């Protein structure tokens, strides 16, 4: 996938099937839109493209009201590439861009910039200055096909970035994963911890997340990839370590499958299931006993998960 940060870098002029959006989290609704782009592009025999924005428009226009983003830009690029899109245009959202009238946005980006033959968007799509452009604005142009992709509804909930954010913030990680259609993932550098784990409880990896949004305080079944290696089973505490009288939020992960190199530098962490709330214990010994129970609970979860996947493979 070609990644461009301006129309000038978008490659040679050629017809495209495109979509436009923030695509934060690339949840099931976004995936349905990009799958439609890929299908229509294949049918027409033309390039597929997606347009997104950096920074997020609300971060620029009203930073005090801006939501915490589900994905970093790097994660978003990786996820969109996984959808089989040929070109991702990351448009810089600045003062000039925010004042583009819908008609000028259509001319510059959709027609002259990407030569769209078809555009695939959700039914609630808005664009242009003060979000005044709508799907009807696109249709009124009459110069390209407009495909409205229906919303995805999971267990009575319309899939949206807001619904995903709310679920993650509240620690309802299983619900968030259903809306995303995959495990929720954060990534970042591994940093030194307080050193208590090796002497008082269990040794852990301490992460400084690049992501703005992390799950609510609690203990989770997770999988971790260290320095680009394979994902392995783990258990993660997101919290403030109240047993030790601390207040700063930490993300601490214990790897269930063997030791970790002391010079590990970075990690990708997938959250899969919430195990319990974080709570204060009377002593480090009491905390250690609870951690032992948590680890066994986590191992049981992974055994059940593998049993389920094994049964699913043999039923096909």
C-alpha positions as a Markdown table, in Angstrom:
| # | Residue | x | y | z |
|---|---|---|---|---|
| 1 | Unk | 0.0 | 0.0 | 0.0 |
| 2 | Unk | 1.3 | 3.4 | -0.9 |
| 3 | Unk | 1.0 | 6.0 | 1.9 |
| 4 | Unk | 0.9 | 9.7 | 0.9 |
| 5 | Unk | 0.7 | 12.8 | 3.0 |
| 6 | Unk | -0.4 | 15.1 | 0.2 |
| 7 | Unk | -2.1 | 14.8 | -3.2 |
| 8 | Unk | 1.2 | 15.5 | -4.9 |
| 9 | Unk | 2.6 | 12.3 | -3.4 |
| 10 | Unk | -0.4 | 10.2 | -4.3 |
| 11 | Unk | 1.1 | 8.8 | -7.5 |
| 12 | Unk | 0.1 | 9.1 | -11.1 |
| 13 | Unk | -3.4 | 10.2 | -12.0 |
| 14 | Unk | -5.6 | 7.2 | -12.4 |
| 15 | Unk | -9.2 | 6.3 | -11.7 |
| 16 | Unk | -10.1 | 5.2 | -8.2 |
| 17 | Unk | -12.7 | 3.8 | -5.9 |
| 18 | Unk | -12.4 | 5.7 | -2.7 |
| 19 | Unk | -13.6 | 6.2 | 0.8 |
| 20 | Unk | -13.1 | 9.0 | 3.3 |
| 21 | Unk | -13.2 | 9.0 | 7.0 |
| 22 | Unk | -11.3 | 9.2 | 10.3 |
| 23 | Unk | -11.3 | 5.3 | 10.5 |
| 24 | Unk | -10.2 | 5.5 | 14.2 |
| 25 | Unk | -9.9 | 1.9 | 15.5 |
| 26 | Unk | -11.0 | 0.5 | 12.1 |
| 27 | Unk | -14.0 | -1.2 | 13.6 |
| 28 | Unk | -16.4 | -3.5 | 11.8 |
| 29 | Unk | -18.3 | -0.6 | 10.3 |
| 30 | Unk | -15.1 | 0.8 | 8.8 |
| 31 | Unk | -14.1 | -2.6 | 7.6 |
| 32 | Unk | -17.5 | -3.0 | 5.8 |
| 33 | Unk | -16.9 | 0.3 | 4.0 |
| 34 | Unk | -13.3 | -0.6 | 3.0 |
| 35 | Unk | -14.4 | -4.1 | 1.9 |
| 36 | Unk | -17.0 | -2.4 | -0.3 |
| 37 | Unk | -14.2 | -0.2 | -1.8 |
| 38 | Unk | -12.0 | -3.3 | -2.5 |
| 39 | Unk | -14.9 | -5.2 | -4.1 |
| 40 | Unk | -16.0 | -2.3 | -6.3 |
| 41 | Unk | -12.4 | -1.5 | -7.2 |
| 42 | Unk | -11.9 | -5.1 | -8.4 |
| 43 | Unk | -15.1 | -5.0 | -10.4 |
| 44 | Unk | -14.1 | -1.8 | -12.1 |
| 45 | Unk | -10.5 | -2.8 | -12.5 |
| 46 | Unk | -9.2 | 0.5 | -10.9 |
| 47 | Unk | -7.1 | 1.6 | -7.9 |
| 48 | Unk | -8.6 | 1.6 | -4.4 |
| 49 | Unk | -7.9 | 4.5 | -2.0 |
| 50 | Unk | -8.8 | 5.7 | 1.4 |
| 51 | Unk | -8.5 | 9.3 | 2.7 |
| 52 | Unk | -8.0 | 10.0 | 6.4 |
| 53 | Unk | -6.9 | 12.9 | 8.5 |
| 54 | Unk | -4.1 | 13.8 | 10.8 |
| 55 | Unk | -4.6 | 15.2 | 13.4 |
| 56 | Unk | -8.2 | 14.0 | 14.0 |
| 57 | Unk | -10.4 | 17.0 | 13.1 |
| 58 | Unk | -11.8 | 17.4 | 16.7 |
| 59 | Unk | -8.2 | 17.4 | 18.0 |
| 60 | Unk | -7.6 | 20.5 | 15.8 |
| 61 | Unk | -10.9 | 22.3 | 16.1 |
| 62 | Unk | -11.8 | 21.7 | 19.8 |
| 63 | Unk | -8.9 | 20.0 | 21.6 |
| 64 | Unk | -10.5 | 20.3 | 25.0 |
| 65 | Unk | -13.4 | 18.1 | 23.6 |
| 66 | Unk | -11.3 | 15.7 | 21.6 |
| 67 | Unk | -11.8 | 12.0 | 22.2 |
| 68 | Unk | -8.9 | 9.8 | 23.1 |
| 69 | Unk | -8.0 | 8.0 | 19.9 |
| 70 | Unk | -8.3 | 4.2 | 19.7 |
| 71 | Unk | -5.4 | 3.8 | 17.3 |
| 72 | Unk | -2.2 | 5.6 | 16.7 |
| 73 | Unk | -1.6 | 6.7 | 13.1 |
| 74 | Unk | 0.9 | 3.9 | 12.7 |
| 75 | Unk | -1.7 | 1.3 | 13.8 |
| 76 | Unk | -4.3 | 2.9 | 11.5 |
| 77 | Unk | -2.0 | 2.6 | 8.5 |
| 78 | Unk | -1.2 | -1.0 | 9.4 |
| 79 | Unk | -4.9 | -1.9 | 9.7 |
| 80 | Unk | -6.0 | -0.2 | 6.5 |
| 81 | Unk | -3.1 | -1.9 | 4.6 |
| 82 | Unk | -4.6 | -5.2 | 5.9 |
| 83 | Unk | -7.8 | -4.4 | 4.1 |
| 84 | Unk | -6.1 | -4.6 | 0.7 |
| 85 | Unk | -6.3 | -0.8 | -0.1 |
| 86 | Unk | -3.8 | 0.4 | -2.7 |
| 87 | Unk | -3.4 | 4.0 | -1.6 |
| 88 | Unk | -3.9 | 5.7 | 1.8 |
| 89 | Unk | -3.9 | 9.5 | 1.7 |
| 90 | Unk | -3.3 | 11.1 | 5.1 |
| 91 | Unk | -4.5 | 14.6 | 4.6 |
| 92 | Unk | -3.2 | 17.3 | 7.0 |
| 93 | Unk | -6.1 | 18.8 | 8.9 |
| 94 | Unk | -5.2 | 22.4 | 9.5 |
| 95 | Unk | -6.9 | 25.8 | 9.4 |
| 96 | Unk | -7.0 | 26.0 | 5.6 |
| 97 | Unk | -8.3 | 22.4 | 5.3 |
| 98 | Unk | -11.0 | 23.0 | 7.9 |
| 99 | Unk | -12.4 | 25.9 | 5.9 |
| 100 | Unk | -12.8 | 24.0 | 2.6 |
| 101 | Unk | -16.4 | 24.2 | 1.4 |
| 102 | Unk | -17.8 | 20.7 | 0.5 |
| 103 | Unk | -17.8 | 21.6 | -3.2 |
| 104 | Unk | -14.2 | 22.6 | -3.1 |
| 105 | Unk | -13.3 | 19.4 | -1.2 |
| 106 | Unk | -15.0 | 17.4 | -3.9 |
| 107 | Unk | -13.2 | 19.2 | -6.7 |
| 108 | Unk | -9.7 | 19.1 | -5.1 |
| 109 | Unk | -9.7 | 15.6 | -3.5 |
| 110 | Unk | -12.4 | 13.4 | -5.0 |
| 111 | Unk | -12.4 | 14.6 | -8.7 |
| 112 | Unk | -9.1 | 16.2 | -9.6 |
| 113 | Unk | -7.0 | 14.6 | -6.9 |
| 114 | Unk | -8.1 | 10.9 | -6.9 |
| 115 | Unk | -10.2 | 10.8 | -10.1 |
| 116 | Unk | -12.9 | 8.9 | -8.2 |
| 117 | Unk | -15.3 | 6.8 | -10.3 |
| 118 | Unk | -17.0 | 5.6 | -7.1 |
| 119 | Unk | -17.0 | 6.7 | -3.5 |
| 120 | Unk | -18.1 | 4.4 | -0.6 |
| 121 | Unk | -19.2 | 6.0 | 2.6 |
| 122 | Unk | -21.4 | 5.4 | 5.7 |
| 123 | Unk | -25.0 | 6.8 | 5.7 |
| 124 | Unk | -24.0 | 9.4 | 8.4 |
| 125 | Unk | -21.0 | 10.7 | 6.4 |
| 126 | Unk | -20.3 | 14.5 | 6.7 |
| 127 | Unk | -17.5 | 16.6 | 5.2 |
| 128 | Unk | -16.3 | 20.0 | 4.4 |
| 129 | Unk | -16.5 | 23.3 | 6.4 |
| 130 | Unk | -18.6 | 22.9 | 9.5 |
| 131 | Unk | -19.4 | 19.3 | 8.3 |
| 132 | Unk | -22.0 | 20.9 | 6.0 |
| 133 | Unk | -21.4 | 18.3 | 3.2 |
| 134 | Unk | -23.5 | 15.1 | 3.3 |
| 135 | Unk | -24.1 | 12.0 | 1.2 |
| 136 | Unk | -26.7 | 14.0 | -0.7 |
| 137 | Unk | -24.1 | 16.6 | -1.5 |
| 138 | Unk | -22.0 | 13.9 | -3.1 |
| 139 | Unk | -24.9 | 12.5 | -5.1 |
| 140 | Unk | -25.9 | 16.0 | -6.3 |
| 141 | Unk | -22.5 | 16.2 | -8.0 |
| 142 | Unk | -23.5 | 13.5 | -10.5 |
| 143 | Unk | -19.9 | 12.9 | -11.6 |
| 144 | Unk | -19.2 | 9.6 | -9.7 |
| 145 | Unk | -21.1 | 6.7 | -8.2 |
| 146 | Unk | -22.0 | 7.0 | -4.5 |
| 147 | Unk | -22.4 | 3.8 | -2.5 |
| 148 | Unk | -23.9 | 4.1 | 1.0 |
| 149 | Unk | -22.7 | 1.3 | 3.2 |
| 150 | Unk | -25.3 | 0.4 | 5.9 |
| 151 | Unk | -24.3 | 0.6 | 9.6 |
| 152 | Unk | -23.2 | -2.6 | 11.3 |
| 153 | Unk | -25.3 | -3.6 | 14.4 |
| 154 | Unk | -23.9 | -6.1 | 16.9 |
| 155 | Unk | -26.2 | -7.3 | 19.7 |
| 156 | Unk | -28.4 | -4.3 | 19.2 |
| 157 | Unk | -25.6 | -1.8 | 19.3 |
| 158 | Unk | -24.6 | 0.3 | 16.2 |
| 159 | Unk | -20.9 | -0.1 | 15.7 |
| 160 | Unk | -19.1 | 3.2 | 16.0 |
| 161 | Unk | -15.8 | 4.6 | 17.3 |
| 162 | Unk | -17.7 | 6.2 | 20.2 |
| 163 | Unk | -19.2 | 2.9 | 21.2 |
| 164 | Unk | -15.7 | 1.2 | 21.1 |
| 165 | Unk | -14.1 | 4.0 | 23.1 |
| 166 | Unk | -16.8 | 3.9 | 25.8 |
| 167 | Unk | -16.4 | 0.1 | 26.1 |
| 168 | Unk | -12.6 | 0.3 | 26.4 |
| 169 | Unk | -12.7 | 3.1 | 28.9 |
| 170 | Unk | -15.1 | 1.2 | 31.1 |
| 171 | Unk | -13.0 | -2.0 | 30.9 |
| 172 | Unk | -15.7 | -3.8 | 28.9 |
| 173 | Unk | -13.0 | -5.3 | 26.7 |
| 174 | Unk | -15.0 | -8.3 | 25.4 |
| 175 | Unk | -17.6 | -5.9 | 24.1 |
| 176 | Unk | -15.0 | -3.6 | 22.5 |
| 177 | Unk | -13.4 | -6.6 | 20.8 |
| 178 | Unk | -16.8 | -7.6 | 19.3 |
| 179 | Unk | -17.3 | -4.2 | 17.9 |
| 180 | Unk | -13.7 | -4.1 | 16.5 |
| 181 | Unk | -13.9 | -7.6 | 15.1 |
| 182 | Unk | -10.4 | -8.3 | 16.6 |
| 183 | Unk | -8.5 | -8.0 | 19.9 |
| 184 | Unk | -8.0 | -4.4 | 21.1 |
| 185 | Unk | -4.3 | -3.6 | 20.9 |
| 186 | Unk | -1.9 | -1.0 | 22.3 |
| 187 | Unk | 1.8 | -0.7 | 21.8 |
| 188 | Unk | 4.8 | 1.2 | 23.2 |
| 189 | Unk | 8.2 | 1.1 | 24.8 |
| 190 | Unk | 9.1 | -1.2 | 27.7 |
| 191 | Unk | 10.4 | 0.9 | 30.6 |
| 192 | Unk | 12.0 | 0.2 | 33.9 |
| 193 | Unk | 9.6 | -0.5 | 36.8 |
| 194 | Unk | 9.9 | -0.1 | 40.5 |
| 195 | Unk | 11.6 | -3.5 | 40.8 |
| 196 | Unk | 9.1 | -4.9 | 43.3 |
| 197 | Unk | 7.9 | -7.6 | 41.0 |
| 198 | Unk | 11.0 | -9.7 | 41.2 |
| 199 | Unk | 11.3 | -9.5 | 44.9 |
| 200 | Unk | 7.7 | -9.2 | 46.2 |
| 201 | Unk | 5.3 | -10.5 | 43.6 |
| 202 | Unk | 6.0 | -11.6 | 40.1 |
| 203 | Unk | 8.3 | -10.1 | 37.4 |
| 204 | Unk | 6.5 | -7.9 | 34.9 |
| 205 | Unk | 7.1 | -5.9 | 31.8 |
| 206 | Unk | 6.2 | -2.2 | 32.2 |
| 207 | Unk | 4.9 | -0.5 | 29.1 |
| 208 | Unk | 4.6 | 3.2 | 28.3 |
| 209 | Unk | 1.8 | 3.1 | 25.7 |
| 210 | Unk | 1.9 | 5.2 | 22.6 |
| 211 | Unk | -1.9 | 5.0 | 22.5 |
| 212 | Unk | -4.1 | 7.7 | 23.9 |
| 213 | Unk | -6.8 | 5.2 | 25.0 |
| 214 | Unk | -6.1 | 2.3 | 27.3 |
| 215 | Unk | -8.5 | 0.0 | 29.0 |
| 216 | Unk | -10.1 | 1.0 | 32.4 |
| 217 | Unk | -8.3 | -0.1 | 35.5 |
| 218 | Unk | -8.4 | -3.8 | 36.0 |
| 219 | Unk | -6.7 | -7.2 | 35.4 |
| 220 | Unk | -6.9 | -8.6 | 31.9 |
| 221 | Unk | -6.0 | -11.8 | 29.9 |
| 222 | Unk | -3.7 | -10.5 | 27.2 |
| 223 | Unk | -1.2 | -11.6 | 24.5 |
| 224 | Unk | 2.0 | -9.8 | 24.0 |
| 225 | Unk | 4.5 | -9.5 | 21.2 |
| 226 | Unk | 8.0 | -8.3 | 22.3 |
| 227 | Unk | 10.3 | -6.6 | 19.9 |
| 228 | Unk | 8.3 | -7.8 | 16.9 |
| 229 | Unk | 8.3 | -11.5 | 18.0 |
| 230 | Unk | 5.3 | -13.8 | 18.1 |
| 231 | Unk | 2.3 | -13.1 | 20.4 |
| 232 | Unk | 2.5 | -15.2 | 23.6 |
| 233 | Unk | 0.0 | -15.6 | 26.5 |
| 234 | Unk | 0.2 | -13.0 | 29.3 |
| 235 | Unk | -1.7 | -11.3 | 32.0 |
| 236 | Unk | -1.8 | -7.5 | 32.4 |
| 237 | Unk | -2.7 | -5.2 | 35.3 |
| 238 | Unk | -3.8 | -1.6 | 34.3 |
| 239 | Unk | -3.8 | 0.3 | 37.5 |
| 240 | Unk | -2.1 | 2.4 | 40.2 |
| 241 | Unk | -0.8 | -0.3 | 42.6 |
| 242 | Unk | -2.8 | 0.7 | 45.6 |
| 243 | Unk | -1.2 | -2.0 | 47.8 |
| 244 | Unk | 2.0 | 0.0 | 47.6 |
| 245 | Unk | 0.3 | 3.4 | 48.1 |
| 246 | Unk | 1.0 | 4.6 | 44.5 |
| 247 | Unk | -1.2 | 6.7 | 42.3 |
| 248 | Unk | 0.4 | 6.9 | 38.8 |
| 249 | Unk | -1.2 | 4.7 | 36.2 |
| 250 | Unk | 0.9 | 1.7 | 35.0 |
| 251 | Unk | 0.5 | -1.1 | 32.4 |
| 252 | Unk | 2.3 | -4.2 | 33.8 |
| 253 | Unk | 2.4 | -7.5 | 32.0 |
| 254 | Unk | 3.5 | -10.9 | 33.2 |
| 255 | Unk | 4.4 | -13.3 | 30.4 |
| 256 | Unk | 3.0 | -16.8 | 31.0 |
| 257 | Unk | 5.3 | -18.6 | 28.7 |
| 258 | Unk | 8.9 | -18.3 | 29.9 |
| 259 | Unk | 11.4 | -15.6 | 30.6 |
| 260 | Unk | 11.7 | -12.3 | 28.7 |
| 261 | Unk | 15.0 | -10.8 | 27.6 |
| 262 | Unk | 16.3 | -8.1 | 29.9 |
| 263 | Unk | 17.0 | -5.8 | 27.0 |
| 264 | Unk | 13.5 | -6.0 | 25.5 |
| 265 | Unk | 12.6 | -2.6 | 24.1 |
| 266 | Unk | 9.1 | -2.5 | 22.8 |
| 267 | Unk | 5.8 | -4.5 | 22.9 |
| 268 | Unk | 2.4 | -4.9 | 21.3 |
| 269 | Unk | -0.3 | -5.9 | 23.7 |
| 270 | Unk | -3.6 | -7.4 | 22.8 |
| 271 | Unk | -6.4 | -7.2 | 25.4 |
| 272 | Unk | -8.8 | -10.2 | 25.3 |
| 273 | Unk | -10.8 | -10.5 | 28.5 |
| 274 | Unk | -11.3 | -8.7 | 31.8 |
| 275 | Unk | -10.5 | -10.9 | 34.8 |
| 276 | Unk | -11.2 | -8.7 | 37.7 |
| 277 | Unk | -11.1 | -5.1 | 39.2 |
| 278 | Unk | -7.9 | -3.8 | 40.7 |
| 279 | Unk | -8.1 | -3.6 | 44.5 |
| 280 | Unk | -5.9 | -2.9 | 47.5 |
| 281 | Unk | -4.5 | -5.9 | 49.5 |
| 282 | Unk | -3.5 | -6.0 | 53.1 |
| 283 | Unk | 0.1 | -7.1 | 52.3 |
| 284 | Unk | 2.4 | -8.1 | 49.4 |
| 285 | Unk | 1.8 | -11.7 | 50.4 |
| 286 | Unk | -1.9 | -11.3 | 50.0 |
| 287 | Unk | -1.3 | -9.7 | 46.6 |
| 288 | Unk | 1.0 | -12.5 | 45.6 |
| 289 | Unk | -1.6 | -15.1 | 46.4 |
| 290 | Unk | -4.2 | -13.2 | 44.4 |
| 291 | Unk | -1.8 | -12.9 | 41.4 |
| 292 | Unk | -1.3 | -16.7 | 41.6 |
| 293 | Unk | -5.1 | -17.2 | 41.4 |
| 294 | Unk | -5.3 | -14.6 | 38.5 |
| 295 | Unk | -2.6 | -16.5 | 36.6 |
| 296 | Unk | -4.5 | -19.8 | 36.9 |
| 297 | Unk | -7.7 | -18.1 | 35.9 |
| 298 | Unk | -5.9 | -16.6 | 32.9 |
| 299 | Unk | -4.4 | -20.0 | 31.9 |
| 300 | Unk | -7.9 | -21.5 | 32.1 |
| 301 | Unk | -9.2 | -18.8 | 29.7 |
| 302 | Unk | -6.5 | -19.6 | 27.2 |
| 303 | Unk | -7.1 | -23.4 | 27.4 |
| 304 | Unk | -10.8 | -22.8 | 26.8 |
| 305 | Unk | -10.0 | -20.4 | 23.9 |
| 306 | Unk | -7.7 | -23.0 | 22.2 |
| 307 | Unk | -10.2 | -25.7 | 22.8 |
| 308 | Unk | -12.9 | -23.6 | 21.1 |
| 309 | Unk | -10.7 | -22.8 | 18.1 |
| 310 | Unk | -9.7 | -26.5 | 17.9 |
| 311 | Unk | -13.3 | -27.6 | 17.9 |
| 312 | Unk | -14.2 | -25.0 | 15.3 |
| 313 | Unk | -11.5 | -26.2 | 12.9 |
| 314 | Unk | -12.6 | -29.8 | 13.1 |
| 315 | Unk | -16.3 | -28.9 | 12.6 |
| 316 | Unk | -15.6 | -27.4 | 9.1 |
